[in-house]
Structures are given as structure tokens and as C-alpha cells.
Amino acid sequence: MHPNKKISAITWESCYKGAVVRDQDKGTALNYPPTDIEPEMAQDCQIIRDSYDPNDKSAVPTTFLPPGSLVEYTIRFQNTGSDTAYTVVVVDTLDTRFDIASLQITSKSHYCKTSISGTGQPIVSFTFSNIYLVDSTTNEPKSHGYVKFRLTPFDTVPQNSVLKNKAGIRTR
């Protein structure tokens, strides 16, 4: 219960930010403007991510980055195969505007060896040898792994720049 009301309510529907959508295509609540706007009211539209592929990569922050700030990446992986993965290698090709000397591994699910390669474009590899990552049908909670790292763009990177990189995962 909300302290100033008898009932609190949450409506969870799709957000159509920046899209032209017919009223009948929206959810029920978005068809009607709020009639009782109060300080306790808020709207938050976020992307809902859902995929069959359990591997993903996320970055914080995802938008404006003040000069000298770190970007923290998390790469998650899962063994959805039919047998144990003995080695998992995560390879991330970084934007050339990142200062590779600022790379810091902040956490990881299992022991891994980190190496940096690439001429002109830095490539960081995380090799999880002897990880013995069981498959998800045998033990779903123990079939997951991750690595978290952060690094800083060079000071010469203009504000509002898009920094791109791409990760890949392979198992043996």
C-alpha cells in the first residue's frame, strides 16, 4: 500500500518510444492518458531483453560518458550443449579508441588467463581452461560463467562518440 493512497498499482506494458503506433496496437494502459498525475507517479521505459541464446554482453554506462570515465563490460556465457565444456574462450575485439593499458578485470566466475593481441585494433582474450562447465540439462545453475572488465577511452575521444566492440565465445 502507498502511504497516501488506498491502493498502489503498477502497469507493465510495452513502450513505443519514437515509433508511430496505432492505438489498437498498444497495450490497454497506454491508450489512455494518466488522469491523476501526482509526484509519486513515474514512467520508466526500458528494453526487455529475452533470447534463446544465453550469451550476452552489456556495458555500463550505455550512454553519455564523461571524460576520464571507465566503461565496464560484462560478458556472460552458458553451456547449452549436451556435454561438459572443458575450455571456454571469450574474445573481445575492442574499439581502437580505448586505452588498452587501462584494462582491469573486475570479476569472473572461474579462473581465466587474459591475453591482449591485435595490431592496430586491440583484442582481449579470456581463456577459461579446465573450467569443466557442465551442460544446462545436467545442472542449469552450474552451466553459467562470466567475465567483467573495465577500461577507459583515450582523452582525445570526442563526447557523444559511439565506441563499438564485439565479443565471441567458443568452447572445446
C-alpha positions in Angstrom: 0.0 0.0 0.0 1.1 3.5 -0.8 1.2 5.8 2.2 -1.1 8.4 0.6 -3.4 6.1 -1.3 -5.5 3.1 -0.5 -4.1 1.0 -3.4 -0.8 1.1 -5.3 -0.7 -0.1 -8.9 1.9 -0.9 -11.4 1.2 -1.3 -15.1 3.7 -3.2 -17.2 3.4 -2.8 -20.9 5.5 -2.2 -24.0 6.9 1.3 -24.6 6.6 2.7 -28.1 9.3 5.4 -27.8 9.9 7.1 -31.1 7.6 4.8 -33.0 4.3 5.6 -34.7 1.8 3.1 -33.4 -1.9 2.8 -33.9 -3.9 2.9 -30.6 -5.3 -0.6 -31.1 -1.7 -1.9 -31.3 -0.7 -0.5 -27.9 -1.5 -2.2 -24.6 -4.6 -1.1 -22.7 -3.0 1.4 -20.3 -1.1 3.3 -23.0 -4.3 4.0 -24.8 -5.4 6.4 -22.1 -3.5 9.4 -20.6 -3.0 9.4 -16.9 -5.8 11.3 -15.2 -4.3 11.6 -11.8 -0.8 13.0 -12.1 0.9 13.2 -8.7 4.5 13.5 -7.5 4.5 9.7 -6.8 3.8 8.8 -10.4 6.6 7.8 -12.7 7.1 6.2 -16.1 10.2 4.2 -17.0 10.6 2.6 -20.4 13.4 0.1 -20.7 14.3 -2.6 -23.2 13.2 -6.0 -22.1 15.8 -8.5 -23.3 14.8 -12.1 -23.9 16.6 -14.5 -26.1 17.2 -18.2 -26.6 20.9 -17.5 -26.8 22.1 -17.3 -23.1 25.3 -15.5 -24.1 25.3 -11.7 -23.9 27.4 -8.6 -23.4 26.4 -5.5 -21.5 28.1 -2.1 -20.8 27.7 0.4 -18.1 27.2 3.3 -18.8 25.4 2.8 -22.1 25.0 6.5 -22.9 26.8 9.7 -22.0 30.4 9.1 -20.8 32.1 12.0 -19.0 35.8 12.4 -20.0 38.1 10.0 -17.9 35.3 7.7 -17.0 35.5 3.9 -17.2 33.2 1.7 -19.2 32.5 -1.7 -17.5 31.6 -4.6 -19.6 30.1 -7.9 -18.6 30.2 -10.9 -20.9 28.0 -13.9 -19.8 28.0 -17.3 -21.3 26.2 -20.6 -20.7 26.9 -24.2 -21.8 23.6 -25.2 -23.5 25.3 -28.1 -25.3 25.0 -31.8 -24.5 28.2 -32.3 -22.6 30.8 -30.6 -20.3 32.8 -27.7 -21.8 36.4 -28.1 -20.8 37.7 -24.8 -22.2 35.8 -21.6 -22.9 37.5 -18.8 -24.8 35.9 -15.3 -24.8 37.4 -13.0 -27.4 36.5 -9.3 -27.5 37.6 -7.0 -30.3 37.8 -3.5 -28.8 37.3 -0.1 -30.3 40.6 1.4 -31.2 39.7 4.5 -29.1 40.0 2.5 -25.8 43.3 2.8 -23.9 44.1 -0.9 -23.6 46.7 -0.1 -20.8 43.7 0.9 -18.6 42.1 -2.7 -18.8 41.1 -4.1 -15.4 39.5 -7.4 -14.8 36.9 -6.7 -12.0 35.5 -10.2 -11.5 35.0 -13.6 -13.2 33.1 -16.7 -12.5 36.1 -19.1 -12.9 39.8 -18.7 -13.1 40.9 -17.5 -16.6 44.1 -16.3 -18.3 43.8 -12.9 -20.0 45.9 -12.0 -23.1 46.0 -9.0 -25.4 46.8 -9.1 -29.1 46.0 -7.3 -32.3 47.8 -4.9 -34.4 46.0 -1.5 -34.6 42.9 -2.9 -33.1 43.2 -4.4 -29.6 41.8 -7.9 -29.0 41.4 -9.2 -25.5 41.0 -12.9 -24.9 39.8 -14.6 -21.7 40.7 -18.3 -21.7 38.9 -20.4 -19.1 41.0 -23.6 -19.2 39.8 -26.6 -17.2 36.5 -24.9 -16.5 34.5 -28.1 -16.6 31.3 -26.1 -17.3 28.5 -28.6 -17.2 25.7 -28.5 -19.7 22.4 -26.8 -18.8 20.4 -30.0 -18.8 22.7 -31.7 -16.3 22.9 -28.7 -13.9 21.4 -25.4 -15.1 22.8 -23.2 -12.3 26.4 -24.5 -12.8 26.2 -24.1 -16.6 26.9 -20.4 -16.4 30.0 -18.3 -16.5 31.0 -14.6 -16.9 33.9 -12.1 -17.0 33.7 -8.5 -16.0 36.2 -5.9 -17.1 36.5 -2.2 -17.4 38.7 0.3 -19.4 38.9 3.9 -20.3 38.6 5.6 -23.7 41.5 7.9 -24.7 41.0 11.5 -23.6 41.0 12.5 -27.2 37.7 10.7 -27.9 35.0 13.4 -28.6 31.9 13.5 -26.5 28.9 11.6 -27.9 31.1 9.1 -29.8 29.9 5.6 -30.3 32.5 3.1 -29.1 32.0 -0.3 -30.7 33.4 -3.7 -29.9 32.3 -7.2 -30.5 32.7 -10.4 -28.4 32.7 -14.0 -29.5 32.7 -17.2 -27.4 33.9 -20.7 -28.3 34.2 -23.9 -26.4 36.2 -27.1 -26.5 
